[in-house]
């Protein structure tokens, strides 16, 4: 029974990320944390993620003040 359900509704499409065409520029994501490891792990975990066919581009801030400055100068940060 579970096998039949899995065949009808697969968890993964079977397409590799290289098979998916880009649908525009990457989404800008602001990562704010004072620990460099948080920035590294976030990028590692989400580097192959796509949203609406678009990749993610990471902008790093290591303090609240730095984040505010980046938000003032960058456009379209999600």
PDB file of N, CA, C and O in Angstrom, chain B, residues numbered from 101:
ATOM      1  N   UNK B 101       0.816  -1.193   0.000  1.00  0.00           N
ATOM      2  CA  UNK B 101       0.000   0.000   0.000  1.00  0.00           C
ATOM      3  C   UNK B 101       0.867   1.268   0.000  1.00  0.00           C
ATOM      4  O   UNK B 101       0.656   2.160  -0.821  1.00  0.00           O
ATOM      5  N   UNK B 102       1.845   1.350   0.921  1.00  0.00           N
ATOM      6  CA  UNK B 102       2.708   2.525   0.956  1.00  0.00           C
ATOM      7  C   UNK B 102       3.532   2.664  -0.315  1.00  0.00           C
ATOM      8  O   UNK B 102       3.792   3.777  -0.771  1.00  0.00           O
ATOM      9  N   UNK B 103       3.938   1.554  -0.880  1.00  0.00           N
ATOM     10  CA  UNK B 103       4.713   1.599  -2.121  1.00  0.00           C
ATOM     11  C   UNK B 103       3.863   2.166  -3.245  1.00  0.00           C
ATOM     12  O   UNK B 103       4.355   2.960  -4.047  1.00  0.00           O
ATOM     13  N   UNK B 104       2.599   1.776  -3.318  1.00  0.00           N
ATOM     14  CA  UNK B 104       1.704   2.308  -4.349  1.00  0.00           C
ATOM     15  C   UNK B 104       1.520   3.813  -4.188  1.00  0.00           C
ATOM     16  O   UNK B 104       1.517   4.547  -5.176  1.00  0.00           O
ATOM     17  N   UNK B 105       1.368   4.272  -2.959  1.00  0.00           N
ATOM     18  CA  UNK B 105       1.209   5.710  -2.712  1.00  0.00           C
ATOM     19  C   UNK B 105       2.475   6.454  -3.122  1.00  0.00           C
ATOM     20  O   UNK B 105       2.400   7.517  -3.738  1.00  0.00           O
ATOM     21  N   UNK B 106       3.629   5.904  -2.785  1.00  0.00           N
ATOM     22  CA  UNK B 106       4.901   6.543  -3.131  1.00  0.00           C
ATOM     23  C   UNK B 106       5.097   6.614  -4.641  1.00  0.00           C
ATOM     24  O   UNK B 106       5.657   7.588  -5.144  1.00  0.00           O
ATOM     25  N   UNK B 107       4.645   5.602  -5.365  1.00  0.00           N
ATOM     26  CA  UNK B 107       4.783   5.617  -6.822  1.00  0.00           C
ATOM     27  C   UNK B 107       3.879   6.674  -7.444  1.00  0.00           C
ATOM     28  O   UNK B 107       4.249   7.298  -8.439  1.00  0.00           O
ATOM     29  N   UNK B 108       2.700   6.879  -6.867  1.00  0.00           N
ATOM     30  CA  UNK B 108       1.769   7.874  -7.403  1.00  0.00           C
ATOM     31  C   UNK B 108       2.177   9.291  -7.024  1.00  0.00           C
ATOM     32  O   UNK B 108       1.953  10.226  -7.792  1.00  0.00           O
ATOM     33  N   UNK B 109       2.769   9.458  -5.859  1.00  0.00           N
ATOM     34  CA  UNK B 109       3.163  10.774  -5.359  1.00  0.00           C
ATOM     35  C   UNK B 109       4.623  10.751  -4.913  1.00  0.00           C
ATOM     36  O   UNK B 109       4.890  10.735  -3.711  1.00  0.00           O
ATOM     37  N   UNK B 110       5.568  10.749  -5.843  1.00  0.00           N
ATOM     38  CA  UNK B 110       6.974  10.667  -5.444  1.00  0.00           C
ATOM     39  C   UNK B 110       7.408  11.914  -4.677  1.00  0.00           C
ATOM     40  O   UNK B 110       6.932  13.021  -4.929  1.00  0.00           O
ATOM     41  N   UNK B 111       8.314  11.706  -3.745  1.00  0.00           N
ATOM     42  CA  UNK B 111       8.828  12.807  -2.940  1.00  0.00           C
ATOM     43  C   UNK B 111       9.731  13.717  -3.764  1.00  0.00           C
ATOM     44  O   UNK B 111       9.745  14.932  -3.565  1.00  0.00           O
ATOM     45  N   UNK B 112      10.479  13.131  -4.682  1.00  0.00           N
ATOM     46  CA  UNK B 112      11.392  13.894  -5.525  1.00  0.00           C
ATOM     47  C   UNK B 112      10.980  13.734  -6.982  1.00  0.00           C
ATOM     48  O   UNK B 112      10.459  12.691  -7.378  1.00  0.00           O
ATOM     49  N   UNK B 113      11.217  14.777  -7.777  1.00  0.00           N
ATOM     50  CA  UNK B 113      10.788  14.747  -9.172  1.00  0.00           C
ATOM     51  C   UNK B 113      11.688  13.883 -10.046  1.00  0.00           C
ATOM     52  O   UNK B 113      11.280  13.484 -11.137  1.00  0.00           O
ATOM     53  N   UNK B 114      12.889  13.589  -9.597  1.00  0.00           N
ATOM     54  CA  UNK B 114      13.820  12.834 -10.419  1.00  0.00           C
ATOM     55  C   UNK B 114      14.685  13.732 -11.280  1.00  0.00           C
ATOM     56  O   UNK B 114      15.653  13.266 -11.881  1.00  0.00           O
ATOM     57  N   UNK B 115      14.352  15.012 -11.350  1.00  0.00           N
ATOM     58  CA  UNK B 115      15.161  15.960 -12.111  1.00  0.00           C
ATOM     59  C   UNK B 115      16.333  16.404 -11.255  1.00  0.00           C
ATOM     60  O   UNK B 115      16.195  16.613 -10.049  1.00  0.00           O
ATOM     61  N   UNK B 116      17.470  16.544 -11.882  1.00  0.00           N
ATOM     62  CA  UNK B 116      18.631  17.093 -11.197  1.00  0.00           C
ATOM     63  C   UNK B 116      18.570  18.607 -11.316  1.00  0.00           C
ATOM     64  O   UNK B 116      17.916  19.136 -12.215  1.00  0.00           O
ATOM     65  N   UNK B 117      19.250  19.306 -10.413  1.00  0.00           N
ATOM     66  CA  UNK B 117      19.200  20.753 -10.472  1.00  0.00           C
ATOM     67  C   UNK B 117      19.713  21.305 -11.790  1.00  0.00           C
ATOM     68  O   UNK B 117      19.284  22.380 -12.212  1.00  0.00           O
ATOM     69  N   UNK B 118      20.613  20.602 -12.446  1.00  0.00           N
ATOM     70  CA  UNK B 118      21.109  21.054 -13.745  1.00  0.00           C
ATOM     71  C   UNK B 118      20.016  20.976 -14.806  1.00  0.00           C
ATOM     72  O   UNK B 118      20.081  21.683 -15.812  1.00  0.00           O
ATOM     73  N   UNK B 119      18.998  20.111 -14.591  1.00  0.00           N
ATOM     74  CA  UNK B 119      17.902  19.980 -15.543  1.00  0.00           C
ATOM     75  C   UNK B 119      16.893  21.121 -15.427  1.00  0.00           C
ATOM     76  O   UNK B 119      16.108  21.354 -16.347  1.00  0.00           O
ATOM     77  N   UNK B 120      16.912  21.817 -14.321  1.00  0.00           N
ATOM     78  CA  UNK B 120      15.940  22.881 -14.082  1.00  0.00           C
ATOM     79  C   UNK B 120      16.517  24.182 -14.635  1.00  0.00           C
ATOM     80  O   UNK B 120      17.630  24.575 -14.285  1.00  0.00           O
ATOM     81  N   UNK B 121      15.758  24.838 -15.491  1.00  0.00           N
ATOM     82  CA  UNK B 121      16.252  26.068 -16.093  1.00  0.00           C
ATOM     83  C   UNK B 121      16.097  27.227 -15.118  1.00  0.00           C
ATOM     84  O   UNK B 121      15.159  27.268 -14.321  1.00  0.00           O
ATOM     85  N   UNK B 122      17.028  28.160 -15.196  1.00  0.00           N
ATOM     86  CA  UNK B 122      16.954  29.343 -14.349  1.00  0.00           C
ATOM     87  C   UNK B 122      15.822  30.232 -14.834  1.00  0.00           C
ATOM     88  O   UNK B 122      15.614  30.400 -16.036  1.00  0.00           O
ATOM     89  N   UNK B 123      15.105  30.792 -13.892  1.00  0.00           N
ATOM     90  CA  UNK B 123      13.960  31.645 -14.212  1.00  0.00           C
ATOM     91  C   UNK B 123      14.196  33.061 -13.716  1.00  0.00           C
ATOM     92  O   UNK B 123      13.281  33.700 -13.196  1.00  0.00           O
ATOM     93  N   UNK B 124      15.394  33.543 -13.870  1.00  0.00           N
ATOM     94  CA  UNK B 124      15.676  34.904 -13.449  1.00  0.00           C
ATOM     95  C   UNK B 124      16.869  34.977 -12.525  1.00  0.00           C
ATOM     96  O   UNK B 124      17.512  33.969 -12.231  1.00  0.00           O
ATOM     97  N   UNK B 125      17.155  36.189 -12.069  1.00  0.00           N
ATOM     98  CA  UNK B 125      18.308  36.378 -11.187  1.00  0.00           C
ATOM     99  C   UNK B 125      18.070  35.714  -9.830  1.00  0.00           C
ATOM    100  O   UNK B 125      16.926  35.457  -9.455  1.00  0.00           O
ATOM    101  N   UNK B 126      19.135  35.442  -9.105  1.00  0.00           N
ATOM    102  CA  UNK B 126      18.952  34.784  -7.803  1.00  0.00           C
ATOM    103  C   UNK B 126      18.241  35.690  -6.799  1.00  0.00           C
ATOM    104  O   UNK B 126      18.326  36.916  -6.871  1.00  0.00           O
ATOM    105  N   UNK B 127      17.543  35.056  -5.868  1.00  0.00           N
ATOM    106  CA  UNK B 127      16.929  35.772  -4.752  1.00  0.00           C
ATOM    107  C   UNK B 127      18.046  36.193  -3.803  1.00  0.00           C
ATOM    108  O   UNK B 127      18.936  35.397  -3.504  1.00  0.00           O
ATOM    109  N   UNK B 128      18.007  37.419  -3.332  1.00  0.00           N
ATOM    110  CA  UNK B 128      18.991  37.885  -2.358  1.00  0.00           C
ATOM    111  C   UNK B 128      18.499  37.545  -0.957  1.00  0.00           C
ATOM    112  O   UNK B 128      17.369  37.868  -0.590  1.00  0.00           O
ATOM    113  N   UNK B 129      19.352  36.895  -0.184  1.00  0.00           N
ATOM    114  CA  UNK B 129      19.017  36.517   1.187  1.00  0.00           C
ATOM    115  C   UNK B 129      20.070  37.119   2.114  1.00  0.00           C
ATOM    116  O   UNK B 129      21.265  36.869   1.958  1.00  0.00           O
ATOM    117  N   UNK B 130      19.614  37.907   3.072  1.00  0.00           N
ATOM    118  CA  UNK B 130      20.519  38.515   4.041  1.00  0.00           C
ATOM    119  C   UNK B 130      20.626  37.611   5.258  1.00  0.00           C
ATOM    120  O   UNK B 130      19.626  37.322   5.914  1.00  0.00           O
ATOM    121  N   UNK B 131      21.840  37.166   5.557  1.00  0.00           N
ATOM    122  CA  UNK B 131      22.104  36.325   6.725  1.00  0.00           C
ATOM    123  C   UNK B 131      22.779  37.220   7.762  1.00  0.00           C
ATOM    124  O   UNK B 131      23.852  37.773   7.517  1.00  0.00           O
ATOM    125  N   UNK B 132      22.135  37.355   8.927  1.00  0.00           N
ATOM    126  CA  UNK B 132      22.658  38.227   9.980  1.00  0.00           C
ATOM    127  C   UNK B 132      22.969  37.391  11.210  1.00  0.00           C
ATOM    128  O   UNK B 132      22.068  36.823  11.827  1.00  0.00           O
ATOM    129  N   UNK B 133      24.241  37.318  11.563  1.00  0.00           N
ATOM    130  CA  UNK B 133      24.673  36.605  12.768  1.00  0.00           C
ATOM    131  C   UNK B 133      26.133  36.953  13.016  1.00  0.00           C
ATOM    132  O   UNK B 133      26.892  37.183  12.074  1.00  0.00           O
ATOM    133  N   UNK B 134      26.520  36.990  14.281  1.00  0.00           N
ATOM    134  CA  UNK B 134      27.911  37.321  14.589  1.00  0.00           C
ATOM    135  C   UNK B 134      28.841  36.113  14.556  1.00  0.00           C
ATOM    136  O   UNK B 134      30.051  36.255  14.730  1.00  0.00           O
ATOM    137  N   UNK B 135      28.283  34.932  14.336  1.00  0.00           N
ATOM    138  CA  UNK B 135      29.082  33.705  14.260  1.00  0.00           C
ATOM    139  C   UNK B 135      29.342  33.335  12.795  1.00  0.00           C
ATOM    140  O   UNK B 135      28.393  33.058  12.062  1.00  0.00           O
ATOM    141  N   UNK B 136      30.583  33.324  12.362  1.00  0.00           N
ATOM    142  CA  UNK B 136      30.887  32.961  10.971  1.00  0.00           C
ATOM    143  C   UNK B 136      30.375  31.574  10.580  1.00  0.00           C
ATOM    144  O   UNK B 136      30.008  31.351   9.426  1.00  0.00           O
ATOM    145  N   UNK B 137      30.349  30.647  11.533  1.00  0.00           N
ATOM    146  CA  UNK B 137      29.874  29.292  11.221  1.00  0.00           C
ATOM    147  C   UNK B 137      28.407  29.279  10.797  1.00  0.00           C
ATOM    148  O   UNK B 137      28.010  28.445   9.983  1.00  0.00           O
ATOM    149  N   UNK B 138      27.599  30.191  11.336  1.00  0.00           N
ATOM    150  CA  UNK B 138      26.186  30.265  10.939  1.00  0.00           C
ATOM    151  C   UNK B 138      26.087  30.641   9.466  1.00  0.00           C
ATOM    152  O   UNK B 138      25.258  30.092   8.740  1.00  0.00           O
ATOM    153  N   UNK B 139      26.913  31.558   9.028  1.00  0.00           N
ATOM    154  CA  UNK B 139      26.922  31.962   7.619  1.00  0.00           C
ATOM    155  C   UNK B 139      27.355  30.792   6.732  1.00  0.00           C
ATOM    156  O   UNK B 139      26.766  30.543   5.680  1.00  0.00           O
ATOM    157  N   UNK B 140      28.382  30.089   7.169  1.00  0.00           N
ATOM    158  CA  UNK B 140      28.896  28.949   6.401  1.00  0.00           C
ATOM    159  C   UNK B 140      27.861  27.844   6.282  1.00  0.00           C
ATOM    160  O   UNK B 140      27.631  27.323   5.191  1.00  0.00           O
ATOM    161  N   UNK B 141      27.239  27.483   7.392  1.00  0.00           N
ATOM    162  CA  UNK B 141      26.255  26.394   7.390  1.00  0.00           C
ATOM    163  C   UNK B 141      25.011  26.784   6.600  1.00  0.00           C
ATOM    164  O   UNK B 141      24.448  25.953   5.888  1.00  0.00           O
ATOM    165  N   UNK B 142      24.578  28.029   6.715  1.00  0.00           N
ATOM    166  CA  UNK B 142      23.406  28.486   5.955  1.00  0.00           C
ATOM    167  C   UNK B 142      23.662  28.365   4.461  1.00  0.00           C
ATOM    168  O   UNK B 142      22.820  27.859   3.718  1.00  0.00           O
ATOM    169  N   UNK B 143      24.813  28.825   4.027  1.00  0.00           N
ATOM    170  CA  UNK B 143      25.149  28.734   2.600  1.00  0.00           C
ATOM    171  C   UNK B 143      25.268  27.280   2.162  1.00  0.00           C
ATOM    172  O   UNK B 143      24.801  26.912   1.084  1.00  0.00           O
ATOM    173  N   UNK B 144      25.886  26.464   2.985  1.00  0.00           N
ATOM    174  CA  UNK B 144      26.038  25.042   2.667  1.00  0.00           C
ATOM    175  C   UNK B 144      24.675  24.355   2.554  1.00  0.00           C
ATOM    176  O   UNK B 144      24.436  23.589   1.620  1.00  0.00           O
ATOM    177  N   UNK B 145      23.792  24.631   3.499  1.00  0.00           N
ATOM    178  CA  UNK B 145      22.483  23.966   3.519  1.00  0.00           C
ATOM    179  C   UNK B 145      21.577  24.416   2.377  1.00  0.00           C
ATOM    180  O   UNK B 145      20.765  23.633   1.885  1.00  0.00           O
ATOM    181  N   UNK B 146      21.711  25.661   1.957  1.00  0.00           N
ATOM    182  CA  UNK B 146      20.773  26.204   0.967  1.00  0.00           C
ATOM    183  C   UNK B 146      21.395  26.476  -0.402  1.00  0.00           C
ATOM    184  O   UNK B 146      20.732  27.046  -1.269  1.00  0.00           O
ATOM    185  N   UNK B 147      22.635  26.087  -0.613  1.00  0.00           N
ATOM    186  CA  UNK B 147      23.316  26.439  -1.861  1.00  0.00           C
ATOM    187  C   UNK B 147      22.676  25.839  -3.109  1.00  0.00           C
ATOM    188  O   UNK B 147      22.784  26.418  -4.190  1.00  0.00           O
ATOM    189  N   UNK B 148      22.023  24.711  -2.986  1.00  0.00           N
ATOM    190  CA  UNK B 148      21.392  24.084  -4.161  1.00  0.00           C
ATOM    191  C   UNK B 148      19.875  24.316  -4.196  1.00  0.00           C
ATOM    192  O   UNK B 148      19.195  23.829  -5.099  1.00  0.00           O
ATOM    193  N   UNK B 149      19.357  25.045  -3.234  1.00  0.00           N
ATOM    194  CA  UNK B 149      17.920  25.304  -3.150  1.00  0.00           C
ATOM    195  C   UNK B 149      17.487  26.250  -4.270  1.00  0.00           C
ATOM    196  O   UNK B 149      18.208  27.186  -4.617  1.00  0.00           O
ATOM    197  N   UNK B 150      16.318  26.000  -4.826  1.00  0.00           N
ATOM    198  CA  UNK B 150      15.728  26.858  -5.849  1.00  0.00           C
ATOM    199  C   UNK B 150      14.308  27.209  -5.424  1.00  0.00           C
ATOM    200  O   UNK B 150      13.579  26.362  -4.908  1.00  0.00           O
ATOM    201  N   UNK B 151      13.925  28.448  -5.640  1.00  0.00           N
ATOM    202  CA  UNK B 151      12.568  28.901  -5.361  1.00  0.00           C
ATOM    203  C   UNK B 151      12.035  29.516  -6.640  1.00  0.00           C
ATOM    204  O   UNK B 151      12.587  30.493  -7.146  1.00  0.00           O
ATOM    205  N   UNK B 152      10.978  28.952  -7.153  1.00  0.00           N
ATOM    206  CA  UNK B 152      10.413  29.395  -8.434  1.00  0.00           C
ATOM    207  C   UNK B 152      11.477  29.397  -9.534  1.00  0.00           C
ATOM    208  O   UNK B 152      11.496  30.280 -10.391  1.00  0.00           O
ATOM    209  N   UNK B 153      12.360  28.395  -9.497  1.00  0.00           N
ATOM    210  CA  UNK B 153      13.386  28.252 -10.515  1.00  0.00           C
ATOM    211  C   UNK B 153      14.591  29.154 -10.341  1.00  0.00           C
ATOM    212  O   UNK B 153      15.497  29.147 -11.175  1.00  0.00           O
ATOM    213  N   UNK B 154      14.614  29.930  -9.268  1.00  0.00           N
ATOM    214  CA  UNK B 154      15.709  30.868  -9.040  1.00  0.00           C
ATOM    215  C   UNK B 154      16.575  30.407  -7.873  1.00  0.00           C
ATOM    216  O   UNK B 154      16.066  29.915  -6.866  1.00  0.00           O
ATOM    217  N   UNK B 155      17.880  30.571  -8.017  1.00  0.00           N
ATOM    218  CA  UNK B 155      18.829  30.226  -6.955  1.00  0.00           C
ATOM    219  C   UNK B 155      18.796  31.302  -5.869  1.00  0.00           C
ATOM    220  O   UNK B 155      18.079  32.295  -5.984  1.00  0.00           O
ATOM    221  N   UNK B 156      19.575  31.090  -4.827  1.00  0.00           N
ATOM    222  CA  UNK B 156      19.708  32.065  -3.750  1.00  0.00           C
ATOM    223  C   UNK B 156      21.101  32.685  -3.796  1.00  0.00           C
ATOM    224  O   UNK B 156      22.087  32.005  -4.082  1.00  0.00           O
ATOM    225  N   UNK B 157      21.166  33.957  -3.517  1.00  0.00           N
ATOM    226  CA  UNK B 157      22.431  34.676  -3.397  1.00  0.00           C
ATOM    227  C   UNK B 157      22.510  35.191  -1.964  1.00  0.00           C
ATOM    228  O   UNK B 157      21.579  35.844  -1.493  1.00  0.00           O
ATOM    229  N   UNK B 158      23.600  34.909  -1.271  1.00  0.00           N
ATOM    230  CA  UNK B 158      23.705  35.241   0.144  1.00  0.00           C
ATOM    231  C   UNK B 158      24.511  36.513   0.351  1.00  0.00           C
ATOM    232  O   UNK B 158      25.587  36.696  -0.216  1.00  0.00           O
ATOM    233  N   UNK B 159      23.954  37.381   1.181  1.00  0.00           N
ATOM    234  CA  UNK B 159      24.631  38.599   1.604  1.00  0.00           C
ATOM    235  C   UNK B 159      24.810  38.461   3.108  1.00  0.00           C
ATOM    236  O   UNK B 159      23.856  38.161   3.826  1.00  0.00           O
ATOM    237  N   UNK B 160      26.027  38.678   3.585  1.00  0.00           N
ATOM    238  CA  UNK B 160      26.334  38.418   4.988  1.00  0.00           C
ATOM    239  C   UNK B 160      26.515  39.699   5.784  1.00  0.00           C
ATOM    240  O   UNK B 160      27.190  40.632   5.349  1.00  0.00           O
ATOM    241  N   UNK B 161      25.896  39.725   6.963  1.00  0.00           N
ATOM    242  CA  UNK B 161      26.097  40.799   7.930  1.00  0.00           C
ATOM    243  C   UNK B 161      26.419  40.144   9.266  1.00  0.00           C
ATOM    244  O   UNK B 161      25.833  39.127   9.637  1.00  0.00           O
ATOM    245  N   UNK B 162      27.359  40.745   9.974  1.00  0.00           N
ATOM    246  CA  UNK B 162      27.807  40.159  11.236  1.00  0.00           C
ATOM    247  C   UNK B 162      27.364  40.973  12.451  1.00  0.00           C
ATOM    248  O   UNK B 162      27.769  40.686  13.578  1.00  0.00           O
ATOM    249  N   UNK B 163      26.527  41.993  12.216  1.00  0.00           N
ATOM    250  CA  UNK B 163      25.960  42.787  13.311  1.00  0.00           C
ATOM    251  C   UNK B 163      24.662  43.425  12.823  1.00  0.00           C
ATOM    252  O   UNK B 163      24.388  43.475  11.624  1.00  0.00           O
ATOM    253  N   UNK B 164      23.881  43.906  13.768  1.00  0.00           N
ATOM    254  CA  UNK B 164      22.645  44.590  13.409  1.00  0.00           C
ATOM    255  C   UNK B 164      22.905  45.862  12.622  1.00  0.00           C
ATOM    256  O   UNK B 164      22.191  46.171  11.669  1.00  0.00           O
ATOM    257  N   UNK B 165      23.925  46.591  13.026  1.00  0.00           N
ATOM    258  CA  UNK B 165      24.270  47.829  12.317  1.00  0.00           C
ATOM    259  C   UNK B 165      24.702  47.544  10.881  1.00  0.00           C
ATOM    260  O   UNK B 165      24.315  48.257   9.955  1.00  0.00           O
ATOM    261  N   UNK B 166      25.494  46.514  10.709  1.00  0.00           N
ATOM    262  CA  UNK B 166      25.926  46.134   9.358  1.00  0.00           C
ATOM    263  C   UNK B 166      24.722  45.701   8.526  1.00  0.00           C
ATOM    264  O   UNK B 166      24.651  46.011   7.336  1.00  0.00           O
ATOM    265  N   UNK B 167      23.785  44.994   9.131  1.00  0.00           N
ATOM    266  CA  UNK B 167      22.576  44.557   8.422  1.00  0.00           C
ATOM    267  C   UNK B 167      21.745  45.757   7.978  1.00  0.00           C
ATOM    268  O   UNK B 167      21.255  45.789   6.849  1.00  0.00           O
ATOM    269  N   UNK B 168      21.584  46.740   8.860  1.00  0.00           N
ATOM    270  CA  UNK B 168      20.823  47.944   8.508  1.00  0.00           C
ATOM    271  C   UNK B 168      21.467  48.676   7.334  1.00  0.00           C
ATOM    272  O   UNK B 168      20.777  49.131   6.422  1.00  0.00           O
ATOM    273  N   UNK B 169      22.791  48.784   7.363  1.00  0.00           N
ATOM    274  CA  UNK B 169      23.503  49.456   6.267  1.00  0.00           C
ATOM    275  C   UNK B 169      23.310  48.705   4.953  1.00  0.00           C
ATOM    276  O   UNK B 169      23.089  49.319   3.910  1.00  0.00           O
ATOM    277  N   UNK B 170      23.392  47.384   5.004  1.00  0.00           N
ATOM    278  CA  UNK B 170      23.197  46.584   3.790  1.00  0.00           C
ATOM    279  C   UNK B 170      21.769  46.710   3.267  1.00  0.00           C
ATOM    280  O   UNK B 170      21.556  46.766   2.056  1.00  0.00           O
ATOM    281  N   UNK B 171      20.798  46.754   4.162  1.00  0.00           N
ATOM    282  CA  UNK B 171      19.404  46.907   3.736  1.00  0.00           C
ATOM    283  C   UNK B 171      19.171  48.258   3.070  1.00  0.00           C
ATOM    284  O   UNK B 171      18.344  48.369   2.165  1.00  0.00           O
ATOM    285  N   UNK B 172      19.895  49.284   3.510  1.00  0.00           N
ATOM    286  CA  UNK B 172      19.759  50.602   2.880  1.00  0.00           C
ATOM    287  C   UNK B 172      20.378  50.623   1.484  1.00  0.00           C
ATOM    288  O   UNK B 172      19.862  51.297   0.592  1.00  0.00           O
ATOM    289  N   UNK B 173      21.475  49.896   1.286  1.00  0.00           N
ATOM    290  CA  UNK B 173      22.169  49.978  -0.005  1.00  0.00           C
ATOM    291  C   UNK B 173      21.763  48.904  -1.002  1.00  0.00           C
ATOM    292  O   UNK B 173      21.867  49.129  -2.208  1.00  0.00           O
ATOM    293  N   UNK B 174      21.312  47.769  -0.551  1.00  0.00           N
ATOM    294  CA  UNK B 174      20.918  46.678  -1.456  1.00  0.00           C
ATOM    295  C   UNK B 174      19.424  46.764  -1.755  1.00  0.00           C
ATOM    296  O   UNK B 174      18.634  47.222  -0.929  1.00  0.00           O
ATOM    297  N   UNK B 175      19.058  46.317  -2.941  1.00  0.00           N
ATOM    298  CA  UNK B 175      17.644  46.266  -3.304  1.00  0.00           C
ATOM    299  C   UNK B 175      17.205  44.814  -3.385  1.00  0.00           C
ATOM    300  O   UNK B 175      18.010  43.923  -3.660  1.00  0.00           O
ATOM    301  N   UNK B 176      15.940  44.589  -3.145  1.00  0.00           N
ATOM    302  CA  UNK B 176      15.325  43.266  -3.331  1.00  0.00           C
ATOM    303  C   UNK B 176      15.901  42.178  -2.440  1.00  0.00           C
ATOM    304  O   UNK B 176      16.069  41.043  -2.887  1.00  0.00           O
ATOM    305  N   UNK B 177      16.204  42.499  -1.201  1.00  0.00           N
ATOM    306  CA  UNK B 177      16.645  41.459  -0.273  1.00  0.00           C
ATOM    307  C   UNK B 177      15.405  40.806   0.299  1.00  0.00           C
ATOM    308  O   UNK B 177      14.510  41.479   0.811  1.00  0.00           O
ATOM    309  N   UNK B 178      15.359  39.447   0.202  1.00  0.00           N
ATOM    310  CA  UNK B 178      14.186  38.720   0.687  1.00  0.00           C
ATOM    311  C   UNK B 178      14.416  38.077   2.013  1.00  0.00           C
ATOM    312  O   UNK B 178      13.517  37.428   2.549  1.00  0.00           O
TER     313      UNK B 178
END
